[in-house]
Amino acid sequence: MSSVAFWFDFDWTLASGEPAPFSVVDVAELDDAGRIERLTIVYDTAPIRGAFDRQRPDAPDA
């Protein structure tokens, strides 16, 4: 079995209009025919967590 990784940079915008960019890595494990047998998605939204929390209706700053 072999694997391949894909790096994505997302430039999302939250409903509040605040930017929420983050990066994602997808790791695909391939079968002998080269088809994806398993997909693992790895991302870290910690850097934008504050922006997400601020848009919630129950947020202290809302």
Secondary structure, DSSP 8 states (H G I E B T S, - for coil): -EEEEEEEEEEEE-TTS-EEEEEEEEEEEE-TTS-EEEEEEEE--GGGHHHHHHHSTT-TT-
